[in-house]
Amino acid sequence: MQPIVTNALTKKFGSFIATNAITFEVKQGEIFGFLGANGAGKTTAMRMLCGLLRPSSGTAKVAGYDVYTQADKVKQNIGYMSQRFSLYEDLKVKENIRFYGGIYGLRNGEIKEKTERLLQKLGMEAEADQLVSALPLGWKQKLAFSVAILHDPSIVFLDEPTGGVDPVTRRQFWDLIYEAANRGVTVFVTTHYMDEAEYCDRVSIMVDGRIQALDTPRQLKAQFGAESMDDVFLQLARGK
Amino acid sequence: MRTIRFILQKEFLQIFRNKSMLRIILVIPIVQLLVLSNAANYEIKNLAIDVVDHDHSAWSQRLVNKLTASGYFKIYRHSFDRKAAFEDLELDKADIVLMIPPHFERDLVRENEATLQLLVNAINGSKAGLANGYANSIIRDFNQGIRTEWLAMDKHSGPAVIDVTYSNWFNVRLDYKVFMVPGILVALVTMIAAFLSGMNIVKEKEIGTIEQLNVTPIRKHHFILGKLIPFWIVALFELAFGLLIGKLVFSLPIGGSLWLIFLFAAVYLWVMLGMGLLISTFTETQQQAMFIAWFFVIIFLLMSGLFTPVENMPQWAQTLTWFNPIAYFVKVIRMVLLKGSDWGNIQSYLLIMLAYALVMNGVAILNYRKTS
């Protein structure tokens, strides 16, 4: 079973077609890069897959569940981290972890154990009792990612997770992503950084609501005769 | 249930960590009760009176003394000068002018009759009415005193006078504060429930965390209960706190059962919480939520009978109070505290509130969507 399967998934807002009949599949444990210029329809597509937005037509299955009829099942099985910071600034690091663990139905013992492991992995034991607002942005993002996969979802959706983060922290962030992928978590990530696109197993590029290219970064570069993913992206985005 | 517990835990952490929220919860009730109860007082004391005494007799002096001794009047100017008195009226320095004509005492003795003139500054109609009323009753009293004592006349000879005696039930000393404090408590808990709940939910939209919550398996009713229960508890705490202040500072009488008041408040608050929730479903920022809630609460408050009696309103406005939840609570809290009304007296109001709460929350829940 593929973690994400869509067929002609479409979302219209009035006469504007934000996402135009996109069809693709994402494989288990894969890091799937979802690229596109601002307004190309990435966020709309992602919101439909997460059960936040009802599609206008087409079908989509996420973690084996239908996004129309089994949105709650979908939600239980995915993790999500949005470009807008999603932790509570006025709660302590530990309290944020406990809250999100709790609402995903983790038992108290699990929450405690996972909290310890998570803080240790991020090297944040000393900050456990600090308010999130006191953390630097890069730390917040790493923490947000770790919290998003706290309940061991089979798929995690990352919406521009590294926006505004320095290169070193971005690199560390991607280490976390690799680690999750190695454990079999499917990663669906949108980004504007083309170097990050190179880290993905496969990349799709959306232009005006359609998927114009979908392949491994190596194949895409060969197909477009480009030096880098940057070139591929510019050719597609300009070629419209 | 477990999910709700985690949401409640988070909400309480956030409420108690927010310094301005703590101030709202603890300082506002004290300030509101102490300031408003004293300020929203319709009993008028210390009305400035100008006495223009052209007689300067022992009797005119006695009348003036009687006026000031009542506590309602304070002499602003005591003279022979009409013009100065008129000026005082014009400049708003005097509220009322008493003109005592020359030969007041002589006329009283000889002709058995004398005339006095009262000029009342009627810019503020109700104040003028009260000033007039107080002055009249004091003068009538004075008149009767004279008839019995000085003229050695029998009270009952002469023109018949119907003597009315008053007995004030439920608020014997006509203490206005005792009347206002319960109403102000209603205003207080209403604001907590209607403003804070809506703003709190909209805040999650503003900072973007609502989206994160929406991709979690949290169910709609978990989220809503988790959001509203904290403010329900805070508002009930406020009510207890306010009643305590009322008791300690104003010796507020508690005629009926406190349980009844809390039962009614518990139901009433869900109406206001539902309103906050409903507002939060169609607003995007805390300012919007605040302004819309303010709009409704201010109308409900002004039309509730808290400051002005509902009976004074035009018929259409009186009809509207049937739909005004605040009017019910103001009425019930006064009934129970001052009159000692019991379950039988308020149960119909409680049922109306219950229905109102169900409708309000029903509409709000229908309107609240996790998916767009």
HADDOCK unambig.tbl for C-alpha pairs under 7 A between the chains (distance, minus, plus):
assign (segid A and resid 50 and name CA) (segid B and resid 215 and name CA) 6.43 0.50 0.50
assign (segid A and resid 51 and name CA) (segid B and resid 215 and name CA) 6.93 0.50 0.50
assign (segid A and resid 51 and name CA) (segid B and resid 371 and name CA) 6.93 0.50 0.50
assign (segid A and resid 52 and name CA) (segid B and resid 214 and name CA) 6.82 0.50 0.50
assign (segid A and resid 52 and name CA) (segid B and resid 215 and name CA) 6.60 0.50 0.50
assign (segid A and resid 52 and name CA) (segid B and resid 370 and name CA) 7.00 0.50 0.50
assign (segid A and resid 52 and name CA) (segid B and resid 371 and name CA) 4.79 0.50 0.50
assign (segid A and resid 52 and name CA) (segid B and resid 372 and name CA) 6.44 0.50 0.50
assign (segid A and resid 53 and name CA) (segid B and resid 371 and name CA) 5.45 0.50 0.50
assign (segid A and resid 53 and name CA) (segid B and resid 372 and name CA) 5.06 0.50 0.50
assign (segid A and resid 54 and name CA) (segid B and resid 371 and name CA) 6.86 0.50 0.50
assign (segid A and resid 54 and name CA) (segid B and resid 372 and name CA) 6.46 0.50 0.50
assign (segid A and resid 72 and name CA) (segid B and resid 217 and name CA) 5.81 0.50 0.50
assign (segid A and resid 75 and name CA) (segid B and resid 215 and name CA) 5.55 0.50 0.50
assign (segid A and resid 75 and name CA) (segid B and resid 216 and name CA) 5.44 0.50 0.50
assign (segid A and resid 75 and name CA) (segid B and resid 217 and name CA) 5.40 0.50 0.50
assign (segid A and resid 76 and name CA) (segid B and resid 216 and name CA) 6.51 0.50 0.50
assign (segid A and resid 76 and name CA) (segid B and resid 217 and name CA) 5.40 0.50 0.50
assign (segid A and resid 80 and name CA) (segid B and resid 215 and name CA) 6.93 0.50 0.50
assign (segid A and resid 84 and name CA) (segid B and resid 208 and name CA) 6.16 0.50 0.50
assign (segid A and resid 86 and name CA) (segid B and resid 208 and name CA) 6.53 0.50 0.50
assign (segid A and resid 86 and name CA) (segid B and resid 209 and name CA) 5.02 0.50 0.50
assign (segid A and resid 86 and name CA) (segid B and resid 212 and name CA) 6.01 0.50 0.50
assign (segid A and resid 87 and name CA) (segid B and resid 209 and name CA) 6.84 0.50 0.50
assign (segid A and resid 90 and name CA) (segid B and resid 14 and name CA) 6.45 0.50 0.50
assign (segid A and resid 91 and name CA) (segid B and resid 14 and name CA) 6.87 0.50 0.50
assign (segid A and resid 99 and name CA) (segid B and resid 6 and name CA) 5.90 0.50 0.50
assign (segid A and resid 99 and name CA) (segid B and resid 10 and name CA) 6.76 0.50 0.50
assign (segid A and resid 102 and name CA) (segid B and resid 3 and name CA) 6.48 0.50 0.50
assign (segid A and resid 102 and name CA) (segid B and resid 6 and name CA) 5.95 0.50 0.50
assign (segid A and resid 103 and name CA) (segid B and resid 3 and name CA) 5.10 0.50 0.50
assign (segid A and resid 103 and name CA) (segid B and resid 6 and name CA) 6.61 0.50 0.50
assign (segid A and resid 103 and name CA) (segid B and resid 218 and name CA) 6.40 0.50 0.50
assign (segid A and resid 104 and name CA) (segid B and resid 216 and name CA) 6.85 0.50 0.50
assign (segid A and resid 104 and name CA) (segid B and resid 217 and name CA) 6.54 0.50 0.50
